[in-house]
């Protein structure tokens, strides 16, 4: 994943879970692979998480790609992304043990025609 040695990243053993890493922040491979997440994270990602009152470890594998995808769309169109704009298109949702972001409906056009619907084995 290209983590710097000074970051002290710990990698899980096979069949371990985030519960096996007390005291560490768990980041899923899907964040990096499917969500194009990188460290250090962007100010926009931090702004979204802060405004919703969430920690990155509380987000499911689809939640983070929705943030980064929104940011890419904005930047490709030379628009500075903001939480206020993100909140127009998405709302935070809680499903079981994690939070995610779902598209708003009713009067709001989607910001993407083909958003990811699921990630298997994350």
ZATI-421053 format. One line per 3 residues: number of its first residue (from 1); for each residue x, y, z of N, C-alpha, C, CB. Coordinates in Angstrom, 1 decimal, padded with zeros to 4 digits. Atoms other than C-alpha are relative to their C-alpha. Glycine has a CB too. Example, Ala and Ser with C-alpha at 12.3 -4.5 7.8 and 13.67 -1.06 7.14 Angstrom:
// ZATI-421053
1) 000.9/-001.2/000.0/012.3/-004.5/007.8/000.9/001.2/000.0/-001.0/000.0/001.2 ~ -000.9/-001.1/000.0/013.7/-001.1/007.1/-000.8/001.1/000.8/000.4/000.5/-001.4
***
This chain:
// ZATI-421053
1) 000.8/-001.2/000.0/000.0/000.0/000.0/000.9/001.3/000.0/-000.9/000.0/001.2 ~ -000.9/-001.2/000.1/003.0/002.3/000.1/000.1/000.8/001.3/-000.4/000.8/-001.1 ~ -000.1/-000.8/-001.3/002.9/003.3/003.8/001.4/000.2/000.4/-000.8/-000.8/001.1
4) -001.3/-000.3/-000.5/005.9/005.0/005.1/000.3/-000.7/001.3/000.2/001.6/000.2 ~ -000.4/000.7/-001.2/007.8/003.1/007.8/-000.2/000.8/001.2/001.4/-000.5/-000.1 ~ 000.1/-000.8/-001.2/007.7/006.0/010.2/-001.5/000.2/000.4/000.5/001.4/-000.3
7) 001.5/000.0/-000.4/003.8/005.8/010.2/-000.3/-001.1/000.9/-000.9/000.0/-001.2 ~ 000.2/001.1/-000.9/004.1/002.5/012.1/-001.2/-000.8/-000.3/-000.1/000.6/001.3 ~ 001.2/000.8/000.4/001.3/000.8/010.1/000.2/-001.5/000.4/-000.2/000.1/-001.5
10) 000.0/001.4/-000.4/000.4/-002.6/011.4/-001.0/-000.7/-001.0/-000.5/-000.2/001.5 ~ 000.8/000.8/001.0/-001.0/-005.2/008.9/-000.6/-001.2/000.7/000.8/-000.3/-001.2 ~ 000.6/001.1/-000.7/-003.5/-007.8/010.1/000.4/-001.3/-000.6/-001.5/000.1/-000.2
13) -000.2/001.4/000.4/-003.0/-011.5/010.0/-001.2/-000.5/-000.7/000.4/-000.9/001.2 ~ 001.2/000.6/000.6/-005.3/-013.7/008.0/-001.1/-000.3/001.0/000.4/-001.2/-000.8 ~ 001.2/000.3/-000.8/-008.8/-014.0/009.4/-000.2/000.9/001.3/000.0/-001.4/000.5
16) 000.2/-000.9/-001.1/-008.3/-011.1/011.9/-001.0/001.1/-000.4/001.4/000.6/000.4 ~ 001.0/-001.0/000.2/-010.8/-008.3/012.3/000.5/001.3/000.6/-001.4/-000.4/000.5 ~ -000.4/-001.2/-000.6/-010.7/-004.7/013.3/-000.1/000.0/001.5/-000.9/001.2/-000.5
19) 000.1/000.2/-001.5/-011.7/-005.8/016.8/001.3/-000.6/000.6/-001.1/-000.9/000.3 ~ -001.2/000.6/-000.5/-008.3/-007.6/017.0/001.1/001.1/000.1/000.4/-001.1/-000.9 ~ -001.0/-001.0/000.1/-006.5/-004.2/016.8/-000.3/001.2/001.0/000.2/000.6/-001.4
22) 000.3/-001.0/-000.9/-007.3/-002.3/020.0/001.1/001.1/000.0/-000.3/-000.5/001.4 ~ -001.0/-001.1/000.0/-005.6/001.1/020.1/000.4/000.5/-001.3/001.1/-000.4/000.8 ~ -000.4/-000.4/001.4/-005.2/001.3/016.3/-001.2/000.5/-000.7/000.6/-001.2/-000.7
25) 001.1/-000.4/000.9/-007.3/003.0/013.7/000.0/-001.0/-001.2/000.3/001.5/-000.6 ~ 000.2/001.0/001.1/-008.6/000.4/011.2/-000.4/000.7/-001.3/-001.0/-001.0/000.4 ~ 000.3/-000.5/001.4/-008.5/001.3/007.5/-000.1/-001.2/-000.9/001.0/001.1/-000.5
28) 000.1/001.2/000.8/-009.8/-001.2/005.1/000.6/000.2/-001.4/-001.5/-000.3/-000.2 ~ -000.6/000.0/001.3/-008.0/-002.1/001.9/-000.9/000.6/-001.1/000.4/-001.4/-000.4 ~ 001.0/-000.5/000.9/-011.2/-001.3/000.0/000.0/001.6/-000.1/-001.4/-000.5/000.3
31) -000.1/-001.5/000.0/-010.7/002.4/001.0/001.0/000.4/-001.0/000.3/000.5/001.4 ~ -001.1/-000.4/000.8/-007.5/002.5/-000.9/-000.2/-000.6/-001.5/001.3/-000.6/000.5 ~ 000.1/000.6/001.3/-008.3/000.1/-003.8/-001.2/000.5/-000.7/-000.2/-001.5/000.2
34) 001.2/-000.4/000.8/-011.9/001.0/-004.7/-000.3/001.5/000.2/-001.2/-000.8/000.5 ~ 000.3/-001.4/-000.3/-012.1/004.5/-003.0/001.1/001.0/-000.4/-000.3/000.1/001.4 ~ -001.2/-000.8/000.3/-008.7/005.8/-004.2/000.3/000.9/001.1/-000.4/000.9/-001.3
37) -000.4/-000.8/-001.2/-008.1/007.0/-000.6/001.5/-000.1/000.1/-000.7/-000.6/001.2 ~ -001.4/-000.1/-000.3/-004.6/008.1/000.2/000.3/000.8/001.3/000.7/000.7/-001.2 ~ -000.4/-000.7/-001.2/-002.8/009.3/003.2/001.2/001.0/-000.3/000.5/-001.0/001.2
40) 001.0/-000.5/-000.9/-002.6/012.0/004.3/-001.3/000.3/-000.8/000.5/001.3/000.6 ~ 001.3/-000.2/000.7/-006.3/012.5/003.5/-000.1/001.4/-000.4/-001.2/-000.5/000.8 ~ 000.2/-001.4/000.5/-007.5/015.6/001.7/-000.8/000.8/001.1/-000.8/000.0/-001.3
43) 000.7/-000.8/-000.9/-008.9/018.5/003.6/-001.5/-000.2/-000.2/000.3/001.5/-000.3 ~ 001.5/000.2/000.3/-012.3/017.9/001.9/-000.5/-001.2/000.8/-000.2/-000.1/-001.5 ~ 000.4/001.3/-000.7/-012.5/014.3/003.3/-000.1/000.3/001.5/001.0/-001.1/-000.3
46) 000.0/-000.4/-001.5/-011.6/015.7/006.8/-001.2/000.9/000.3/001.3/000.7/000.3 ~ 001.2/-000.9/-000.2/-014.3/018.4/006.4/-001.3/-000.8/000.1/000.0/001.0/-001.1 ~ 001.2/000.8/000.0/-017.0/015.9/005.5/-000.1/-000.8/001.3/000.0/-001.0/-001.2
49) 000.0/000.8/-001.2/-016.1/013.6/008.4/-000.3/000.8/001.2/001.3/-000.8/000.2 ~ 000.1/-000.8/-001.2/-015.8/016.4/010.9/-001.4/000.6/000.1/001.0/001.2/-000.1 ~ 001.3/-000.6/000.0/-019.1/018.0/009.9/-001.1/-001.0/000.3/-000.3/000.7/-001.3
52) 001.0/001.0/-000.4/-021.0/014.7/010.2/000.3/-000.6/001.4/000.0/-001.1/-001.0 ~ -000.4/000.5/-001.3/-019.1/014.0/013.5/000.4/-001.4/000.0/-001.2/000.2/001.0 ~ -000.4/001.4/000.2/-017.6/010.8/012.2/001.5/-000.2/000.0/-000.7/-000.6/-001.2
55) -001.4/000.3/000.1/-014.3/009.1/012.5/000.2/-001.0/-001.2/000.6/-000.7/001.3 ~ -000.2/000.8/001.2/-012.8/007.4/009.4/-000.3/-001.5/000.3/001.3/000.2/-000.5 ~ 000.2/001.4/-000.3/-013.0/004.0/011.2/-001.5/-000.4/000.1/000.7/-000.4/001.3
58) 001.4/000.3/-000.1/-016.8/004.3/011.4/-000.7/-000.1/-001.4/-000.7/001.1/000.8 ~ 000.6/000.0/001.3/-017.3/004.5/007.6/000.2/-001.4/-000.7/000.7/001.1/-000.9 ~ -000.1/001.3/000.7/-018.1/001.4/005.5/000.8/000.2/-001.3/-001.4/-000.5/-000.3
61) -000.8/000.0/001.2/-016.3/000.5/002.3/-000.5/000.8/-001.1/000.2/-001.5/-000.4 ~ 000.6/-000.9/001.0/-018.7/002.4/000.1/-000.1/001.4/000.3/-001.4/-000.5/-000.3 ~ 000.1/-001.4/-000.5/-018.9/005.5/002.2/001.2/000.9/-000.5/-000.1/000.1/001.4
64) -001.2/-000.8/000.3/-015.3/006.7/001.6/000.1/000.2/-001.5/001.2/-000.7/000.5 ~ 000.0/-000.2/001.4/-015.4/006.1/-002.2/-001.0/001.1/-000.5/-000.3/-001.3/-000.8 ~ 001.0/-001.0/000.4/-018.5/008.3/-002.4/000.5/001.4/000.3/-001.3/-000.2/000.8
67) -000.6/-001.3/-000.3/-016.6/011.1/-000.7/001.1/000.4/-001.0/000.6/000.0/001.4 ~ -001.1/-000.3/001.0/-013.5/010.8/-003.0/-000.6/000.2/-001.4/001.0/-001.1/000.1 ~ 000.6/-000.1/001.4/-015.7/010.3/-006.1/-000.6/001.4/-000.1/-001.1/-001.0/-000.2
70) 000.6/-001.3/000.1/-017.6/013.5/-005.3/001.1/001.1/-000.1/-000.8/000.3/001.3 ~ -001.1/-001.0/000.1/-014.3/015.4/-004.8/000.6/000.0/-001.4/001.1/-000.4/001.1 ~ -000.6/000.1/001.3/-012.9/014.1/-008.1/-001.0/000.7/-001.0/000.2/-001.5/-000.4
73) 000.9/-000.6/000.9/-016.1/015.2/-009.9/000.1/001.5/000.1/-001.5/-000.4/000.3 ~ -000.2/-001.5/-000.2/-015.8/018.7/-008.4/001.2/000.5/-000.6/-000.1/000.4/001.5 ~ -001.3/-000.5/000.5/-012.1/019.1/-009.2/000.1/-000.1/-001.5/001.1/-000.8/000.7
76) 000.0/000.1/001.4/-012.6/017.8/-012.7/-000.8/001.1/-000.7/-000.6/-001.4/-000.5 ~ 000.8/-001.2/000.5/-015.1/020.6/-013.2/000.5/001.3/000.5/-001.5/-000.2/000.3 ~ -000.6/-001.2/-000.6/-012.8/023.1/-011.5/-000.9/000.7/001.0/000.3/001.0/-001.2
79) 000.8/-000.5/-001.1/-015.1/023.5/-008.6/000.6/-000.5/001.3/-001.5/-000.5/-000.1 ~ -000.6/000.3/-001.3/-013.7/023.6/-005.0/-001.1/-000.8/000.8/000.5/001.2/000.8 ~ 001.0/000.7/-000.8/-015.6/020.8/-003.1/-000.2/000.5/001.4/000.3/-001.5/000.0
82) 000.2/-000.4/-001.4/-017.2/021.6/000.2/-001.0/-000.9/000.6/-000.5/001.5/000.1 ~ 001.0/000.9/-000.7/-019.2/019.8/002.8/-001.4/000.5/-000.3/000.2/000.1/001.6 ~ 001.4/-000.5/000.3/-022.2/022.1/002.1/-000.5/-000.5/-001.4/000.0/001.6/-000.1
85) 000.4/000.6/001.3/-022.2/020.9/-001.6/-000.2/-001.5/000.1/001.1/000.3/-001.0 ~ 000.2/001.4/-000.2/-021.7/017.3/-000.6/-001.3/-000.4/000.7/001.2/-000.6/000.8 ~ 001.2/000.2/-000.8/-024.6/017.5/001.8/-001.2/000.2/-000.8/000.0/000.9/001.2
88) 001.2/-000.2/001.0/-026.9/018.6/-001.1/-000.3/-001.3/-000.7/000.3/001.1/-001.0 ~ 000.2/001.2/000.8/-026.3/015.3/-002.9/-000.1/-001.3/000.9/001.2/-000.2/-000.9 ~ -000.1/001.2/-000.8/-025.7/012.9/000.0/-000.5/000.3/001.5/001.4/-000.6/000.1
91) 000.3/-000.1/-001.5/-027.0/012.2/003.6/000.7/-001.2/000.6/-001.5/000.0/000.2 ~ -000.7/001.1/-000.7/-025.3/010.1/006.2/-001.0/-001.0/000.5/000.8/000.6/001.3 ~ 000.9/001.0/-000.4/-026.9/006.8/007.0/000.8/-001.0/000.9/-000.6/-000.8/-001.2
94) -000.6/001.0/-000.9/-026.2/004.0/009.6/-000.6/-001.3/-000.3/-000.2/000.4/001.5 ~ 000.5/001.3/000.3/-026.5/000.4/008.6/000.8/-001.0/000.8/000.2/-000.3/-001.5 ~ -000.6/001.0/-000.8/-025.7/-002.1/011.3/001.1/000.5/000.9/000.5/-001.1/-000.9
97) -001.2/-000.4/-000.8/-022.2/-001.3/012.5/000.8/001.2/-000.6/000.9/-001.2/000.1 ~ -000.8/-001.1/000.7/-021.0/001.4/010.0/-000.9/001.1/-000.6/000.8/-000.6/-001.1 ~ 000.7/-001.1/000.7/-022.0/004.7/008.5/000.4/000.0/-001.4/000.4/001.4/000.7
100) -000.3/-000.2/001.5/-022.2/005.5/004.8/-000.7/001.3/-000.4/-000.5/-001.2/-000.8 ~ 000.6/-001.2/000.6/-023.5/008.2/002.5/-000.9/-000.5/-001.1/001.0/001.0/-000.4 ~ 000.9/000.4/001.1/-026.6/007.7/000.4/-000.5/001.2/-000.8/-001.3/-000.7/000.6
103) 000.4/-001.1/000.9/-027.8/009.8/-002.5/-001.4/000.5/000.5/-000.1/-000.5/-001.4 ~ 001.3/-000.6/-000.3/-030.6/012.2/-001.7/-000.9/-000.2/-001.2/000.2/001.5/000.4 ~ 000.9/000.1/001.1/-033.7/011.8/-003.8/-001.1/001.1/000.1/-000.7/-001.4/000.0
106) 001.0/-001.0/-000.1/-036.6/014.1/-004.6/000.5/001.4/-000.3/-000.7/-000.1/001.3 ~ -000.4/-001.4/000.3/-035.6/017.2/-006.5/001.5/000.2/-000.1/-000.5/000.9/001.0 ~ -001.5/-000.1/000.1/-031.8/016.4/-006.4/000.5/-000.9/-001.1/000.7/-000.2/001.3
109) -000.6/000.8/001.1/-030.1/015.2/-009.6/001.2/-000.8/000.6/000.3/000.8/-001.2 ~ -001.2/000.7/-000.5/-027.5/012.5/-008.9/001.2/000.6/-000.6/-000.1/-001.5/-000.4 ~ -001.3/-000.5/000.5/-023.9/013.6/-009.2/000.7/-001.0/-000.9/000.9/000.5/001.1
112) -000.6/001.0/000.8/-023.1/010.4/-011.0/-001.0/-000.9/-000.6/001.1/-000.9/000.8 ~ 001.0/000.9/000.6/-025.0/008.1/-013.4/000.3/-001.4/000.4/000.1/000.2/-001.5 ~ -000.3/001.4/-000.3/-023.2/004.9/-012.4/000.8/-000.1/001.3/000.8/-000.6/-001.1
115) -000.8/000.1/-001.2/-022.2/005.1/-008.7/000.1/-001.5/000.4/-000.7/000.8/001.2 ~ -000.2/001.3/-000.4/-020.9/001.9/-007.1/-001.2/-000.4/001.0/001.3/-000.3/000.7 ~ 001.1/000.5/-000.8/-023.7/-000.2/-005.5/000.4/-000.9/001.2/-001.1/-000.7/-000.8
118) -000.5/000.9/-001.1/-021.7/-002.7/-003.5/001.4/-000.4/-000.2/-000.9/-001.3/000.0 ~ -001.3/000.5/000.0/-018.3/-004.0/-002.7/000.0/-001.3/000.7/001.1/001.0/000.6 ~ 000.1/001.3/-000.7/-018.0/-007.7/-002.0/001.4/-000.3/000.7/-000.3/-001.1/-001.1
121) -001.1/000.4/-000.7/-015.6/-009.1/000.5/000.9/001.1/000.6/000.9/-001.0/-000.8 ~ -000.9/-001.1/-000.5/-014.4/-005.8/001.9/000.3/-000.3/001.5/-000.7/001.3/-000.1
***
